[in-house]
Amino acid sequence: MTPKPSVHAWRPVIAAVFGLAVLVCMAAIAKAQPAALPQRISFQVLTGSTSGTYFRVGELLAGLLSHPPGISRCETVNLCGPAGLIVSTRATQGSIANLLSVNSGAANSGLAQADVLAMAVAGQGPFARQGPAQQLRTIANLYGEDLHLIASRKSNIVRVADLRGKRVSLSTEGSGTIITARATLAAYRLPEWRLVPNYEGADRAAALLRQGQLDAFFFVGGAPVTLVTQLLNDGVAVLVPIDGEGRRRLLAQQKYLTEQTIAQGTYPGAVAVETVGIAAHWVTNASQPNDLIYGMVRALYNGRNRPMIEARRAGHNFLDINFAARNPIAPLHPGAERFFREMRALPAPAAVPPR
């Protein structure tokens, strides 16, 4: 008679069957559960004063690129940034402060003027102590800004030379405006000590001008700037041209500035005003993931996003892909370069002259 298997002999079989049953149950439960939410990716854009163009552009970037769960517009492929991305903005003093933070890794990204970015890359001017900013990478050349010189209507300032002896705000020490304002005064051979200088930001400067405690202030922004529009509409200020021999010297000395005109009609009641233009760059740190930057740039220049972009247009060549990879003062981030290469938006390399 064949002996019956002992309970001990059946234990491996029982364990295997039980384990298989557990796996089947777990698979069924997982199938019944909703898909796991994508990991949250936080990405910050440093801007400028809340009344300036940088802050408005930062808000636009956040609205276009953020991809939290449940946003219907993001169901269209590549219309938003990578899944889980939350883009936020932070008001700052401006270009200098932004570049220092981004280069150090303290912030994900920031907006900056081309002339200030060139100083950072070279380790010059306000960046001399830190040395060349080697961790900066360009996401895109976003648009062209204008230098505004806004004067009180009662000040009788009609040209740059009239600033002599006047109360003039050059902006805060952390801003890009103060760099361009000082370069402008130097080109017009008007030493800063010849003014009664003020170093308030645009918001405070506009308030002081309204109160009769300031005669003029400089501001760099993509026209039309809301703060400037309000001052002109209320009849308390005028735009002063940057023109003549002084502008010629300024353009010769500052390679990242361009001749520009604020067209008639840009500001209500204002005629065309000669000035200079400066490109606004969006920069990040070299450590940012390639796929993240690629996904953001791909969404930013998705043609279906143009209506939202046009509604917030400011300055020149606003978020134009044909302008985006032009003159990257800091090297293009690899993720951005990949996208622009795919779109054939990279400028052709300069021809090498025959030997």
CORCORJO-V971739 format. One record per pair of residues at least 24 apart in sequence whose C-alpha atoms are under 7 Angstrom apart, sorted by the first residue. I is the first residue (numbers start at 0). J is the second residue. D is the distance in whole Angstrom. If there is no record, write none. Layout:
I&J&D + I&J&D
This chain:
37&82&6 + 37&83&5 + 38&83&6 + 39&83&4 + 39&84&6 + 40&83&6 + 40&84&4 + 40&85&6 + 41&84&6 + 41&85&5 + 41&86&6 + 42&85&6 + 42&86&5 + 42&87&6 + 42&107&6 + 43&86&6 + 43&87&5 + 43&88&6 + 43&106&7 + 43&107&5 + 43&108&6 + 44&87&6 + 44&88&5 + 44&89&6 + 44&107&7 + 44&108&5 + 44&109&5 + 45&88&6 + 45&89&5 + 45&90&6 + 45&91&6 + 45&97&6 + 45&108&6 + 45&109&4 + 45&110&6 + 46&88&7 + 46&89&6 + 46&90&5 + 46&91&6 + 46&93&6 + 46&109&6 + 46&110&6 + 47&90&5 + 47&91&5 + 47&92&5 + 47&93&4 + 48&90&6 + 48&91&6 + 48&92&6 + 49&90&6 + 50&202&7 + 50&226&6 + 51&220&7 + 51&224&7 + 52&220&5 + 52&221&6 + 52&224&7 + 53&110&7 + 54&90&7 + 57&88&6 + 58&88&6 + 61&86&5 + 61&87&6 + 63&299&7 + 64&295&6 + 64&298&7 + 64&299&7 + 77&297&7 + 77&298&5 + 78&298&5 + 78&301&6 + 78&304&7 + 79&298&5 + 80&294&5 + 80&295&5 + 80&298&6 + 81&291&7 + 81&294&6 + 81&295&7 + 92&171&7 + 92&173&5 + 92&174&5 + 93&173&6 + 93&174&4 + 93&175&6 + 94&173&7 + 94&174&5 + 94&175&5 + 95&173&5 + 95&174&6 + 95&175&6 + 96&173&5 + 96&174&7 + 101&283&6 + 101&284&6 + 102&132&6 + 102&134&5 + 102&135&5 + 102&284&6 + 104&284&6 + 107&283&6 + 107&284&6 + 108&282&6 + 108&283&4 + 108&284&7 + 109&281&6 + 109&282&6 + 109&283&7 + 110&279&7 + 110&280&6 + 110&281&5 + 110&282&6 + 111&279&6 + 111&280&5 + 111&281&7 + 112&175&6 + 112&277&6 + 112&278&6 + 112&279&5 + 112&280&6 + 113&255&6 + 113&277&6 + 113&278&5 + 113&279&6 + 113&280&6 + 114&255&5 + 115&175&6 + 116&328&7 + 117&328&6 + 120&329&7 + 134&284&5 + 134&285&5 + 135&282&6 + 135&283&6 + 135&284&5 + 135&285&6 + 135&329&6 + 136&282&5 + 136&283&5 + 136&284&6 + 136&285&6 + 136&329&5 + 136&330&5 + 136&331&5 + 136&332&5 + 137&281&6 + 137&282&4 + 137&283&6 + 137&327&6 + 137&329&6 + 137&330&6 + 137&331&4 + 137&332&6 + 138&281&5 + 138&282&5 + 138&283&7 + 138&331&6 + 138&332&6 + 138&335&6 + 139&280&6 + 139&281&5 + 139&323&5 + 139&324&6 + 140&278&7 + 140&279&6 + 140&280&4 + 140&281&6 + 140&322&7 + 140&323&4 + 140&324&6 + 140&325&7 + 141&279&6 + 141&280&6 + 141&281&7 + 141&317&6 + 141&318&5 + 141&323&6 + 142&278&6 + 142&279&6 + 142&314&6 + 142&315&6 + 142&316&5 + 142&317&5 + 142&318&6 + 143&221&7 + 143&276&6 + 143&277&6 + 143&278&4 + 143&279&6 + 143&314&5 + 143&315&5 + 143&316&6 + 144&219&6 + 144&220&5 + 144&221&4 + 144&222&7 + 144&276&5 + 144&277&5 + 144&278&6 + 144&279&7 + 144&314&5 + 144&315&7 + 145&219&6 + 145&220&6 + 145&221&6 + 145&222&7 + 145&274&7 + 145&275&6 + 145&276&5 + 145&277&6 + 146&218&6 + 146&219&5 + 146&220&7 + 146&274&6 + 146&275&6 + 146&276&6 + 147&217&6 + 147&218&5 + 147&219&6 + 148&216&6 + 148&217&5 + 148&218&7 + 148&238&6 + 148&239&5 + 149&215&5 + 149&216&5 + 149&217&6 + 149&236&6 + 149&237&6 + 149&238&5 + 149&239&6 + 150&214&6 + 150&215&4 + 150&216&7 + 150&236&5 + 150&237&5 + 150&238&6 + 150&239&7 + 151&208&6 + 151&214&5 + 151&215&6 + 151&235&6 + 151&236&4 + 151&237&6 + 152&235&5 + 152&236&5 + 152&237&6 + 154&214&6 + 157&239&6 + 158&239&6 + 158&240&6 + 159&241&7 + 162&194&7 + 163&193&6 + 163&194&5 + 164&193&6 + 164&194&5 + 164&195&6 + 165&194&5 + 165&195&6 + 165&214&6 + 166&194&6 + 166&195&5 + 166&196&6 + 166&197&7 + 166&213&5 + 166&214&5 + 166&215&7 + 167&194&7 + 167&195&6 + 167&196&5 + 167&197&6 + 167&213&6 + 167&214&6 + 167&215&5 + 167&216&5 + 168&196&6 + 168&197&4 + 168&198&5 + 168&199&6 + 168&204&7 + 168&215&6 + 168&216&4 + 168&217&6 + 169&197&6 + 169&198&6 + 169&216&6 + 169&217&6 + 170&198&5 + 170&199&5 + 170&200&5 + 170&201&7 + 170&217&7 + 171&198&5 + 171&199&5 + 171&200&5 + 176&217&7 + 176&218&6 + 176&219&5 + 180&217&6 + 183&249&6 + 186&245&5 + 186&248&6 + 186&249&5 + 187&245&5 + 209&235&7 + 221&313&5 + 221&314&4 + 222&313&6 + 222&314&5 + 223&265&6 + 223&266&6 + 223&313&6 + 228&266&6 + 232&267&7 + 240&272&5 + 240&273&5 + 240&274&6 + 241&273&6 + 241&274&4 + 241&275&7 + 242&273&6 + 242&274&6 + 285&332&7 + 289&333&6 + 289&334&4 + 290&334&6 + 292&334&5 + 292&335&6 + 293&334&4 + 293&335&5 + 293&337&7 + 293&338&6 + 296&335&6 + 297&338&6 + 320&344&7
